[in-house]
């Protein structure tokens, strides 16, 4: 398998996204955001978390809501303690290479595979039941949803994708699509890693007020930050329980109030809560205990959340830095994929033109800088300066390092924390190049 970035081979690349079409509720936090932040602190985990805002357009045609949701979900990750120095945290729509890859994948995806997607089939079934045209209200966005998701995952060659059970089929489709692309274009090498789905058995799907899965579509959610502690408390008061009175023993395992409690408690706290319920704890008191337990975790996050929401430019800065990091990988990888499918830049014509006029060629110019050290400038065939190298004490070494790059596979070089591609030999950095300049640098180096 190919390693296309600075990530050590041993590190496991974990990637997951959240569709930005609503306000995050307690279920989103405990079921997805909290475990993801937790896993990103493990050694050897190289985490990619993103806001799936292109996916949001499939479900939601309300621009204000999409815009607000992106901010709310970003602020939730940040208030929840995400370390954005350590992970790559970005917005899907800030990485234009993702829709570009999506198109390449679309062209190798069998329509029959998409016909089998659960979400699409559910719409068709519902239409048929109503006696409507089977494709009534079905957009190409909905139909191709799994291909965009495959692009999200394959763009960064994720090894592991933590998601809910409803996403298992999408991961299977991603593997199918990746395999087909590897087969068609890999030329014996795997361009894409086949990702594994990760279903966290520990992280139970949180039940909502009525005991069904907590979901906006069931209108049974408990708010995370919206409305403050008061709204949390009044939502908890609405949790449906059985009619057993205080003093009567309760069946904790059958109660979704207990399931909610467990999601915010340690094993020993959960055990004593269970004993108390079995010993006849009244539902009113149980709700108060649940409220206190959740508030102890959520309460301290309210202020950082409100602070971020009051300063959207801070969120924006963090997301832009994340996009640079993500593109540091996506741009050179895309360059390689374009090449693989045949979208190559024409090879430069070297030597003399028919008329005897010398064709312009890229140039590498060596010189001594003000400190007396040796550097090179690389110029494109049209004369634009592409880069200034690092300074070397030894001109021979400088020459040797730059000459070594002439035929190199540039997308294989590491990317630094600022998103620059570090070109050079294994011991010496020759120059740092923004990822989107790599194609030009490569074209120029080929002519040297
Ligand atoms: N489809 C996912 C959901 O609705 C969100 C998502 C989009 C995603 N792209 C992804 C999840 C890539 C994991 C990886 O939950």
Boltz pocket constraint, residues with backbone or C-beta under 6 A from the ligand:
constraints:
  - pocket:
      binder: B
      contacts: [[A, 15], [A, 16], [A, 17], [A, 18], [A, 19], [A, 52], [A, 55], [A, 148], [A, 149], [A, 152], [A, 153], [A, 161], [A, 162], [A, 163], [A, 167]]
      max_distance: 6.0
